[in-house]
Amino acid sequence: MTDLHFYFDPICPFAWMTSKWVRAVAAQRAYEVEWRFISLRMVNAEVDYATHFPPGYEQSHAAGLALLRVAAAVRERHGREGVARLYPAMGAGIFEETPTRQAAALGDPRALAAAALAAAGLEVTLADAVGADAYDALIRAETEEALSLAGRDVGTPILHFDPPSGTALFGPVISRLPADEDAVALWDHVVALSRFPGFAELKRSLREVPQLPALGVGSGQVGAEEDWQQGHRRHSGS
């Protein structure tokens, strides 16, 4: 049994930041996380990217799906522990780089996957799965599972606490990694909310750009980039 199901798309900056928080708390608390899949490309399958998102989002979402295929291949061979090793390596290769390197990485998902597999100590040949659409049925099923738990008008990440009977929430959406002691305090507050059956939503739309190298870390500006805000207003993980 696991204490948390964390649904992620590798190209989501908010999922990445939240995953860093979850791992920081897991290092201090004894609980198990299962990293599961949600594809923003599948979530937005019926959306006209040209009118709903800034340029480049469709390519980014397609890269996310390609990387999830690799994650599915890893889970098939190495189980959930393999995905737990792979996701941090993928996220580091996307978000802990300069904007130029991030763009190059997303432009070549196979090379990105190969580098992440090598960093995670997994078979680099699994990068060939970027084009293996046979995994799409599995990814679609988990995407639908996540949306059925948290609602369809959400983005990523989705966290399912105390599965299978516990509550699933979209978020928390955080823009920076808290200090270790604050990370645990935030965790306790979020878990408490998840365990109150009447809790539905706690939200604000005003956001800081995630403090990540690939997005201009250290800007400290709320709403600094209008295109970025517009693209994330509804699909926060996209």
C-alpha positions, 0 to 999 in steps of 0.5 A: 500500500502507498500513502500518496499517488502523485499524478505527473506530466514530466513537462509541468513546472508546477508538478515538478516543483510540487514533486520536489516538495513531496520528496523533501517531506518524504525524506523526513517522514516515513511514507510511500509515494507512487508516481503515476501518469497524467498527460496534458496532451490528452487532457487538452486533446480537444483544445485548439492550441492556437487560441488557448495557449501561447506558441510552443505549448503543443510541442511541449505537451507532445514531448510530455506524452513521449516522455510518459511512454518512456516512464511507462516502459520503465514501470513495465520493466522495473516497477514503480521504483523505476519511475521514482528514479526516472522522474527526478532525472527527467525533471532535472533535465527539463527544469534545472537547466537554462531556458535555452537548454530546456528548449533544446531538450524538449525539442528532442524527447528521445535524447532527453529521455536517454540522458535521464535514463542514464542518470537514473541508472536505467537502460538507455535503450528504453528511450526508444519508447518515446514513439511507442504509442502502444503505451498510450492506452495505459497513459490515457487510463491513468489520466482518466483516473486522475480526472475522475478523482479530482474533477476534469477542470484541473491541471497538474499535479493531482495528489491522491492522499491515502488511496484508494479511499482518500481524497484527491486534490489538484495541487498544491500549486507552489512556485518555490521550494520551502525550507525543510521545516516549512515543507513538513508544516505545509504537508501537514496542513494539506493532508488535514484539508484532504481528510475533511470530507467537505473541503472543495477548493482553496485558490487564488489566480495571482501567481509567481513564476515558478522559481526554476532555472528554466523559467528565470529563477529568482525573478520574484515577480508576480505576473511577470510574463503575461503569456506565461500567466495566460497559458497557465491560468486554467491548465496550471500544469501545462 
